[in-house]
């Protein structure tokens, strides 16, 4: 208990004064609504509580006496005399009526009925205990569940009966068909089965046999499963089977249009592998129409051989033709800067259009490239083949045919392959030498640049005429190729190409003959000149136009210097091509290279319109 402390006026401690005791309220009878928390309504609830609720009155309220609201549980001590089944809510069952015998007066007075005299008395059936609301709700819910289960069972039985009826109908149809197909008795009434000694299996007249279930639905299901399995097996077999000659290659499937490592073995008898990166074919780096889709693969060997295949598919044949012509121009002119166009061929019987261009990369270690272009339908294939030594174009075409045969559905398929020599595609404008036509003199170094202008070459002083004032021509022009980026080259080292066009072949031949005789006899007229005749040039150009000409090496010796010139004069139809190069004693073309340059210049001249 708490106690108060107080001080007197002199500061002394007062006597302890106990606090007042609390005054409790007088216990009074509270109404029934006072003990309810949420309602003050004295109306009885619609349900009874199994246990008393906590009152909200004060602690001084006297405890109320609660009478149990639930009736006591009544459990029988002995089994009932008669078992009465409770009917389901969904299926009410009427109890059978029990006949009651008439009661006589004598039996009534004696306390025994007539039934009790005839049969032993029945035990009294105890009344069923009254169900509570909770039990009634549970019974109703169980009744609903039982009704739903019965309904579903009835539906399932109906479906099964319908299915069985369908099966029976099918079986009946099958039996009818079998009966129609069965052999009939002959004219003597003898069953064919009895004639063969087979006991008939049909029942006698008047007898019935149970109808057997037909196995036809199961047979149909099994047949469908087997057919699907066969289709899947066929697809797997096609996807995994290798073409002929590629059994050792496990990296690609038979439907792959690209070449495999086994299929390129005719190019080089080496161990071929698949590269992780493909790259771009040589020379084909210019602007060309882009395909809708493309794929490529590069195969290589440790010895340096390689095959790079690229496949491009275009929207239609017209787009593919345009792209093919653009790629052929790039292959024939090769703007790469390091490649030399060696030759070209036309391939017949490989595809709708096909050609090959032989190239040589003039690096420190030279590389021989064979570029094969083939168009079949709207698909273009390019094969960039690199080998240590040049290979025949026919061999490359036969290897390419293996791949083209798998993708030529919309175009010409490979058949009898034939190869013919052809001219590489011309540049723009046509009729002139290109940097890819002139070889480097130092491997891996140097770049040819071209310049076009009117005729201004001074010549070698042995031509016997001023080339800048040739009369009777219908057109003339000059292109000069100058070698750059080569420290070994003489100053302004290059090649002049001069072309004169006449009205007819006779005028062109007259000029070529005059200039050629003058060069041959130059040593007689010019004391400082030494003339060495080179090889004559023969061939054919565009449209089988004949090519004929001559090459020379002219040296002018003086007391202070020596000047060297390489000269060529070639007739191409109604045109004359004159070539002049200014090498030195230590920096010069070989005779074979100068002859090749002269022939290529004549071929380019024949391509002019």
WOBELGI-V512384 format. One record per pair of residues at least 24 apart in sequence whose C-alpha atoms are under 6 Angstrom apart, sorted by the first residue. I is the first residue (numbers start at 1). GAP is how many residues later the second one is. D is the distance in Angstrom with one decimal. If there is no record, write none. Layout:
i: {I:I}
gap: {GAP:GAP}
d: {D:D}
//
This chain:
i: {81:89:90:171:257:257:258:259:271:272:272:273:273:274:275:281:283:283:283:284:288:289:305:305:306:306:307:307:308:308:309:309:310:310:311:311:312:312:313:313:314:316:317:317:320:329:332:332:338:340:340:341:341:344:344:344:345:345:345:346:346:346:347:347:348:348:349:349:349:349:350:350:351:351:351:351:351:352:352:362:362:363:363:364:364:376:376:376:377:377:430:430:431:431:431:431:432:433:445:446:446:446:447:447:448:448:449:449:450:450:451:451:452:452:453:454:462:462:463:463:463:464:473:473:474:474:475:476:493:494:495:495:496:496:497:497:498:498:499:499:500:500:501:502:504:505:505:508:508:508:528:528:529:529:530:530:541:541:542:542:547:547}
gap: {42:54:57:43:146:149:145:144:30:28:29:26:27:25:24:103:48:51:53:46:38:34:81:82:79:80:77:78:75:76:73:74:71:72:69:70:67:68:65:66:64:62:60:61:58:96:92:93:24:96:97:95:96:78:79:80:75:76:77:73:74:76:71:72:69:70:65:66:67:68:64:67:24:25:61:62:63:24:60:81:82:80:81:79:80:32:35:36:33:34:177:178:173:174:176:177:172:168:41:38:39:40:36:37:34:35:32:33:30:31:28:29:26:27:25:24:57:60:52:55:56:54:28:29:27:28:26:24:89:87:85:86:83:84:81:82:79:80:77:78:75:76:74:72:70:68:69:66:67:68:28:29:26:27:24:25:62:65:64:65:24:25}
d: {5.8:5.5:5.9:5.2:5.4:5.6:5.9:5.7:5.8:5.4:4.9:5.4:5.4:4.6:5.8:5.6:5.7:4.7:5.4:5.8:5.9:5.4:5.3:4.7:5.9:5.1:5.7:4.6:5.6:5.0:5.6:4.6:5.7:5.3:5.8:4.7:5.7:5.3:5.9:4.4:5.4:5.3:5.6:4.5:5.0:5.0:4.5:4.4:5.7:4.7:5.9:5.6:5.7:5.3:5.6:5.3:5.5:4.4:4.7:5.8:5.2:5.9:5.8:4.7:5.6:5.0:5.6:5.2:5.3:4.5:4.3:5.8:5.9:5.2:5.0:5.8:5.9:5.1:5.3:5.6:5.8:5.3:4.0:5.0:4.8:5.9:4.6:5.7:5.1:4.0:5.9:4.9:4.6:4.1:5.3:4.2:5.4:5.6:5.8:5.5:4.6:4.7:5.6:5.2:5.6:4.6:5.4:5.4:5.6:4.4:5.6:5.2:5.9:4.5:5.6:5.6:5.0:5.3:5.3:5.5:5.4:5.5:5.5:4.7:5.5:5.3:5.1:4.6:6.0:5.8:5.7:4.5:5.6:5.1:5.9:4.9:5.7:5.1:5.7:4.6:5.6:5.2:4.5:5.5:5.1:5.3:4.0:5.2:5.6:5.9:5.1:5.3:5.6:4.6:5.6:5.0:4.9:5.4:5.3:5.6:5.9:5.1}
//
